[in-house]
Amino acid sequence: MPYSQRRQRQPQTTRKAQPAKEQENTQKDEHALQNIEQLGQTTLPTQQESNIHTISIIGQIEGHLTLPPQNKTTKYEHVIPQLVAIEQNPKIEGLLIILNTVGGDVEAGLALAELIDTLTKPTVSLVLGGGHSIGVPIAVCTDYSFITETATMTIHPIRLSGLVIGVPQTYEYLDKMQDRVIKFVTRHSNVSSEKFRQLMFCTDQLARDIGTVMVGSDAVEDGLIDEVGGLGQAIAKLQQMIDERAQGEVLH
């Protein structure tokens, strides 16, 4: 074959390979966008990026019932697989939970709190904006908790929505569920059961409800949250806990 013909055919291979590479990049972008849309984040970070993974609890915690589309929600069936993956991924050494939630489904919130609590890796929570209602157990379930100066936490009794049968069993069930929340919060924070119940049933702070709104330092003073701080302090504390864990493993 003449040399001139071989030179003319060379660029054709390059032109064919280029669309395949572009298609691969497009698929990666679509996958990332799908994760952002469904989970609010991209794929799990690799060791080169970070040894800390972040999960955001935003809006209303959605449980067994699907909320209206206009509601900003965190779906617990999306968060649970992430927590399992974090526990199994050796590249991830610590977990940061960021909360700005109004609360939501009690059982879904407790399920997330229990999973975070039972992780073997260091965990830190940061309350931004608000960590209300069932967001309180999620805020205190980590190894260490932070709250910003302007963030608030609303503590109030558990409510039932929908059809309620007016029989003693209904109130007994409600009381048992409330005890589950109280025991979990008091076990994972420095607030006493008596103090937490007092905050829960306070009648002089909320205009149309009973309960207490705690702002930043108030939550720390009452022993609910460990420290007032922001993102920098939370990441620094988490990295410190990761380093201490690594040193402990070396000593063993």
C-alpha positions as CSV (number, residue, x, y, z in Angstrom):
1,M,0.0,0.0,0.0
2,P,1.4,3.4,-0.9
3,Y,2.7,5.6,2.0
4,S,0.3,8.4,1.2
5,Q,-2.7,6.1,1.6
6,R,-1.5,4.9,5.0
7,R,-1.1,8.5,6.2
8,Q,-4.6,9.3,5.1
9,R,-6.1,6.4,7.1
10,Q,-4.4,7.2,10.3
11,P,-6.7,10.0,11.5
12,Q,-9.8,7.8,11.0
13,T,-8.8,5.6,14.0
14,T,-8.4,8.7,16.2
15,R,-11.8,10.0,15.1
16,K,-13.5,6.7,16.0
17,A,-11.8,6.5,19.4
18,Q,-12.8,10.0,20.4
19,P,-16.6,9.5,20.4
20,A,-16.1,6.4,22.6
21,K,-14.2,8.4,25.2
22,E,-16.7,11.2,25.1
23,Q,-19.5,8.7,25.6
24,E,-17.7,7.3,28.6
25,N,-17.4,10.8,30.1
26,T,-21.0,11.5,29.4
27,Q,-22.1,8.3,31.2
28,K,-20.0,9.3,34.2
29,D,-21.6,12.8,34.2
30,E,-25.0,11.3,34.0
31,H,-24.2,8.9,36.9
32,A,-23.0,11.8,39.0
33,L,-26.1,13.8,38.2
34,Q,-28.3,10.9,39.1
35,N,-26.6,10.5,42.5
36,I,-27.0,14.2,43.2
37,E,-30.7,14.1,42.3
38,Q,-31.5,11.0,44.3
39,L,-29.0,11.1,47.2
40,G,-28.0,14.8,47.3
41,Q,-24.3,13.9,46.6
42,T,-21.9,12.2,44.2
43,T,-20.3,8.8,44.6
44,L,-18.4,7.8,47.7
45,P,-15.0,9.5,47.9
46,T,-11.8,7.6,47.2
47,Q,-8.7,7.6,49.4
48,Q,-7.0,10.2,47.2
49,E,-9.9,12.6,47.7
50,S,-10.7,12.3,51.4
51,N,-10.9,9.7,54.2
52,I,-14.0,11.5,55.6
53,H,-17.5,11.0,54.1
54,T,-20.4,13.4,54.6
55,I,-24.1,12.7,54.8
56,S,-26.6,15.5,54.9
57,I,-30.0,15.2,56.7
58,I,-32.0,17.9,55.0
59,G,-35.6,19.0,55.1
60,Q,-38.1,16.4,56.4
61,I,-37.2,12.9,57.2
62,E,-39.4,10.7,55.0
63,G,-40.5,7.4,56.4
64,H,-42.9,4.7,55.2
65,L,-45.2,7.3,53.5
66,T,-44.2,9.3,50.5
67,L,-44.5,13.1,51.2
68,P,-45.8,15.6,48.6
69,P,-43.4,16.5,45.9
70,Q,-43.1,20.1,47.0
71,N,-41.6,19.0,50.4
72,K,-37.8,18.9,50.7
73,T,-37.1,15.4,52.1
74,T,-34.4,13.0,53.1
75,K,-35.5,9.5,52.2
76,Y,-34.2,7.0,54.8
77,E,-34.1,4.2,52.3
78,H,-31.4,6.2,50.5
79,V,-29.4,6.9,53.6
80,I,-29.4,3.4,55.0
81,P,-27.4,1.8,52.1
82,Q,-24.9,4.7,52.3
83,L,-24.3,3.9,56.0
84,V,-23.8,0.2,55.2
85,A,-21.4,1.1,52.4
86,I,-19.4,3.4,54.7
87,E,-19.0,0.7,57.3
88,Q,-17.7,-1.7,54.7
89,N,-15.5,0.7,52.8
90,P,-11.9,0.6,54.3
91,K,-11.0,3.8,52.5
92,I,-13.5,5.8,54.6
93,E,-12.2,6.4,58.1
94,G,-14.8,8.8,59.5
95,L,-18.3,10.1,59.0
96,L,-19.6,13.7,59.2
97,I,-23.4,14.1,59.6
98,I,-24.7,17.6,58.7
99,L,-28.3,18.4,59.9
100,N,-30.7,21.0,58.8
101,T,-34.0,19.2,59.4
102,V,-37.5,19.9,60.7
103,G,-37.9,16.3,61.9
104,G,-40.3,13.8,60.4
105,D,-41.0,10.1,60.7
106,V,-40.1,8.9,64.2
107,E,-39.2,5.3,63.3
108,A,-37.2,6.4,60.3
109,G,-35.3,8.9,62.3
110,L,-34.6,6.4,65.1
111,A,-33.5,3.8,62.5
112,L,-30.9,6.2,61.1
113,A,-29.8,7.2,64.6
114,E,-29.3,3.6,65.6
115,L,-27.3,2.8,62.5
116,I,-25.0,5.8,62.9
117,D,-24.6,4.9,66.6
118,T,-23.5,1.4,65.8
119,L,-20.9,2.3,63.2
120,T,-17.4,1.2,64.2
121,K,-15.8,4.3,62.7
122,P,-15.6,7.8,64.3
123,T,-18.6,10.0,63.7
124,V,-19.3,13.7,64.3
125,S,-22.6,15.6,63.8
126,L,-23.0,19.3,63.0
127,V,-26.4,21.1,63.4
128,L,-26.8,23.9,60.9
129,G,-30.0,26.0,60.8
130,G,-32.1,23.5,62.7
131,G,-32.1,20.0,64.1
132,H,-35.7,19.8,65.3
133,S,-37.9,17.0,66.6
134,I,-36.7,13.6,65.6
135,G,-33.5,15.3,64.3
136,V,-32.4,15.5,67.9
137,P,-31.6,11.8,68.3
138,I,-29.7,11.9,65.0
139,A,-27.7,14.9,66.3
140,V,-26.7,13.2,69.5
141,C,-26.1,9.7,68.2
142,T,-22.6,10.5,67.0
143,D,-19.4,10.2,69.0
144,Y,-19.2,14.0,69.2
145,S,-21.7,16.7,68.3
146,F,-21.5,20.4,67.3
147,I,-24.0,23.1,66.8
148,T,-23.6,26.5,65.2
149,E,-24.3,29.7,67.3
150,T,-27.5,30.5,65.3
151,A,-28.8,27.0,64.9
152,T,-31.9,25.9,66.8
153,M,-33.3,22.6,68.2
154,T,-37.0,22.2,69.0
155,I,-37.8,19.6,71.6
156,H,-41.5,18.6,71.8
157,P,-43.7,15.6,72.5
158,I,-44.4,13.0,69.8
159,R,-47.5,13.5,67.7
160,L,-49.7,11.2,65.7
161,S,-51.1,12.2,62.3
162,G,-54.0,10.7,60.3
163,L,-56.8,8.7,61.9
164,V,-56.4,8.3,65.6
165,I,-58.6,5.8,67.5
166,G,-59.5,7.3,70.9
167,V,-58.8,4.3,73.1
168,P,-56.3,3.9,76.0
169,Q,-54.1,1.7,73.9
170,T,-53.4,4.6,71.5
171,Y,-52.0,6.7,74.3
172,E,-50.0,3.8,75.8
173,Y,-48.4,3.3,72.4
174,L,-47.6,7.0,72.0
175,D,-46.1,7.0,75.5
176,K,-43.9,4.0,74.7
177,M,-42.7,5.5,71.5
178,Q,-41.9,8.7,73.4
179,D,-40.0,6.8,76.0
180,R,-37.9,5.2,73.2
181,V,-36.8,8.7,72.0
182,I,-36.2,10.0,75.6
183,K,-34.0,7.0,76.5
184,F,-32.0,7.2,73.3
185,V,-31.3,10.9,73.7
186,T,-30.4,10.7,77.4
187,R,-28.2,7.7,76.7
188,H,-26.2,9.5,74.0
189,S,-25.9,12.9,75.6
190,N,-25.3,14.6,78.9
191,V,-28.9,15.7,79.5
192,S,-30.8,13.9,82.2
193,S,-34.2,12.3,81.6
194,E,-35.9,14.7,84.0
195,K,-34.4,17.7,82.3
196,F,-35.3,16.4,78.8
197,R,-38.9,15.8,79.9
198,Q,-39.1,19.3,81.4
199,L,-37.9,20.7,78.1
200,M,-40.3,18.6,76.1
201,F,-43.4,19.6,78.1
202,C,-42.5,23.3,78.6
203,T,-45.6,25.4,78.0
204,D,-44.3,29.0,77.9
205,Q,-42.1,29.1,74.8
206,L,-44.1,27.9,71.8
207,A,-47.2,29.9,70.9
208,R,-49.3,27.1,69.4
209,D,-47.5,24.1,71.0
210,I,-45.7,22.8,74.0
211,G,-41.9,22.3,74.0
212,T,-38.7,24.2,74.0
213,V,-36.6,26.0,71.3
214,M,-32.9,25.8,72.1
215,V,-30.4,28.1,70.3
216,G,-26.8,27.2,69.9
217,S,-25.2,27.6,73.4
218,D,-28.4,26.7,75.2
219,A,-28.2,23.1,73.8
220,V,-24.6,22.9,75.0
221,E,-25.4,24.3,78.5
222,D,-28.2,21.8,79.0
223,G,-25.9,18.9,77.9
224,L,-27.7,18.0,74.7
225,I,-24.8,18.9,72.4
226,D,-21.1,18.7,73.1
227,E,-19.8,22.0,71.7
228,V,-20.7,25.2,69.8
229,G,-18.7,25.2,66.5
230,G,-18.8,25.1,62.7
231,L,-17.6,23.0,59.8
232,G,-13.9,23.6,60.5
233,Q,-14.1,22.5,64.1
234,A,-16.2,19.5,63.2
235,I,-13.8,18.3,60.6
236,A,-10.8,18.9,62.9
237,K,-12.4,17.0,65.7
238,L,-13.3,14.1,63.4
239,Q,-9.7,13.9,62.0
240,Q,-8.4,14.0,65.6
241,M,-10.6,11.0,66.5
242,I,-9.5,9.2,63.3
243,D,-5.8,9.7,64.2
244,E,-6.4,8.5,67.8
245,R,-8.1,5.4,66.5
246,A,-5.3,4.7,64.2
247,Q,-2.7,5.1,67.0
248,G,-4.7,2.8,69.2
249,E,-4.7,0.1,66.5
250,V,-1.0,0.5,66.1
251,L,-0.4,0.1,69.9
252,H,-2.5,-3.1,69.9
